Amino acid sequence: MKEFTYVKAPDMDSALTALRTPGTQLVAGGTELLNWLKEGIEAPDHLVDITGLPLTGIGVGPSGQLRIGALARMSDLAAHPEAARERPVLAESLLLAASPQLRNMATIGGNLQQRTRCPYFRADTALPCNKRASGSGCAALQADDTAQLAIFGWTRECAATHPSDLAVALAALDATVLVSGADGERRVPAVAFHLTPEEAEPQHHTALGPDELITAVEVPGRPSARLSHYLKVRERASYEFAVVSAAVTLELTADDTIGSARIALGGVAHRPWRLTAAEEALRGTALADNDALRAAVAISFADARPLPGNGYKVQLAQRAAVRALRDAARRGGPGANGGSR
Ligand SMILES: Cc1cc2nc3c(=O)[nH]c(=O)nc-3n(C[C@H](O)[C@H](O)[C@H](O)COP(=O)(O)OP(=O)(O)OC[C@H]3O[C@@H](n4cnc5c(N)ncnc54)[C@H](O)[C@@H]3O)c2cc1C
């Protein structure tokens, strides 16, 4: 491993100034970054520890929005009543991720900045990977090893998926990522924070600039977040990344018809994939009409481009979305959704 300097940033200005020096990496919980150093994915000259910055708070703002500091631990957010009770999709996405030990160390900002789990990206011997070395090729596509790859938004350069469970829940909640840099603060919709290879070179994983850091995530206060659910399909029951996942929020009318629904999928692209066409089609659909739910969800798959080995994800993702809608609705009881049901 290459030698690097280590400094703990005493305040935000110092962290932002340090980021202007090329070869600098931030470290928060360290649960991702230290693996990258060992695997040769990153070889920084300077590590800047940001755990001393005042970004750990979780609280509700004047318009009911939940503000989550970028350095809040995954376990702290999962246990917070504003996640566990008011926005169950948030708590579930966190509790189904990693392990208790990791969640006690790992931060919200670090979770969003984690990188793909494509084995060719993570390989400790040098394999062609455009995400690691631009222009080197894609070993996964060359080997036709496509079972885990994307069905939306991929190119011949890269078809990796993004592994964050939290990001999928945030996309369904219409959350915003707050970012600070030399030019001040800017707001990025959570659904647009991760970049697909259609949007940027595969080496650009997120919308974060090289001299920026995430300060917080804001989640709007909406009654629909109470009827919400995160469903994660994985190859074993715990401590595993999603093959496919679905995050939903729901508003029901008194006769159990869908007033509005928001659906984001994980495991299908290099960003959470919102099913906006399906969301439109679901409005006015009776929750008990399973065929109608499936037909509405299927509309969003007109653009799906499965690879030879991952056609199964089309069916799996559609079923996960429908099941998540029904499971979210089961949370209801009179008044659970702002009185509309
Ligand atoms: C074995 C294992 C299993 C896992 N399983 C899952 C899973 O099932 N689901 C899931 O979602 N995740 C999973 N993870 C990923 C885990 O959630 C991340 O490792 C963790 O959230 C990273 O947070 P961290 O604070 O440790 O980040 P670090 O390792 O400290 O940093 C990771 C990256 O984020 C950057 N960074 C950190 N904070 C900021 C900030 N505020 N602004 C800008 N950049 C920042 C760092 O510079 C670095 O580039 C797993 C990880 C491991 C090791």
The ligand as a Gaussian input file, in Angstrom:
#p B3LYP/6-31G(d) Opt

LIG

0 1
 C      -18.973000      -6.145000       3.965000
 C      -19.810000      -4.954000       3.597000
 C      -21.162000      -5.121000       3.339000
 C      -21.936000      -4.018000       2.987000
 N      -23.268000      -4.195000       2.701000
 C      -24.009000      -3.117000       2.308000
 C      -25.368000      -3.272000       1.944000
 O      -25.949000      -4.357000       1.980000
 N      -26.044000      -2.155000       1.561000
 C      -25.471000      -0.915000       1.525000
 O      -26.131000       0.059000       1.190000
 N      -24.183000      -0.764000       1.849000
 C      -23.449000      -1.816000       2.234000
 N      -22.133000      -1.670000       2.537000
 C      -21.511000      -0.369000       2.321000
 C      -21.486000       0.465000       3.577000
 O      -22.771000       0.972000       3.798000
 C      -20.467000       1.570000       3.294000
 O      -19.206000       0.935000       3.445000
 C      -20.554000       2.700000       4.234000
 O      -21.830000       3.276000       4.246000
 C      -19.519000       3.759000       3.894000
 O      -19.578000       4.762000       4.888000
 P      -18.243000       5.231000       5.595000
 O      -18.634000       6.378000       6.467000
 O      -17.530000       4.118000       6.249000
 O      -17.440000       5.744000       4.326000
 P      -15.858000       5.840000       4.117000
 O      -15.288000       4.491000       3.897000
 O      -15.242000       6.670000       5.166000
 O      -15.825000       6.659000       2.750000
 C      -16.295000       6.093000       1.564000
 C      -16.204000       7.174000       0.469000
 O      -17.099000       8.204000       0.771000
 C      -16.414000       9.444000       0.828000
 N      -17.102000      10.244000       1.837000
 C      -17.414000       9.897000       3.097000
 N      -18.126000      10.878000       3.682000
 C      -18.236000      11.858000       2.762000
 C      -18.883000      13.140000       2.753000
 N      -19.542000      13.625000       3.803000
 N      -18.815000      13.895000       1.627000
 C      -18.171000      13.413000       0.529000
 N      -17.537000      12.216000       0.472000
 C      -17.597000      11.451000       1.588000
 C      -14.985000       9.103000       1.172000
 O      -14.112000      10.095000       0.709000
 C      -14.819000       7.818000       0.379000
 O      -14.568000       8.166000      -0.959000
 C      -21.346000      -2.737000       2.923000
 C      -19.983000      -2.572000       3.232000
 C      -19.223000      -3.660000       3.558000
 C      -17.773000      -3.446000       3.871000

